[in-house]
């Protein structure tokens, strides 16, 4: 089984996000970064598949040189081969540009090592949330694609996958090669072991320069909503608080 997992370097969940004065990019000066959560689950699912069926997990990212950090993390939790498509422009490529760069890289990797049975993306990235790149790659490669995946079964005839809907699950069956958008919750990603962390420092990362055409989508601006400020007012800590509480309930229309 040959699997490719595409991951993205994103600001750590819970980080305070500030927008630069140009309103086009995020100020990354004081941000921590991690792998997008859906993609962490995709990587874990790929690692579990090759543990059961054998094979390799190639992990690919398009991003700045610093994204090697996410590839080395992937090496510590089950990845076996690693590819970086450098983007040192200082801003994210649009989905069309990103997809084109990934498609070119996949074509080269498959020409050298054979077809990938599965290509996995996160359902959507944690920062942009565009839901586009995986679908664009699948269409360009003429492969079946299903998003929102919460379960994968493998048989000789191909794959059976499940995704949640309001009434339960939808089940899809199709032959490989295929593209899947993995959703957070399909599994619980493992923590890297000390052995894995040490091995990740020696992982060899292949650099594939992109010759992709710039996308036709233009970012107009990033809007940062005003922060909501909530105040807590202590009405009292004894029987003296009873009167103010009654007044407050009356003001709210509860009484």
Beta strands, then each sheet from edge to edge (+ up, - down):
strand 1: 2-7
strand 2: 9-11
strand 3: 18-19
strand 4: 26-27
strand 5: 33-35
strand 6: 56-63
strand 7: 81-86
strand 8: 118-122
strand 9: 144-155
strand 10: 158-165
strand 11: 168-174
strand 12: 178-182
strand 13: 205-207
sheet 1: 11+ 10- 9+ 12+ 8+ 1+ 6+ 7+ 13+
sheet 2: 2+ 5-
sheet 3: 3+ 4-
end
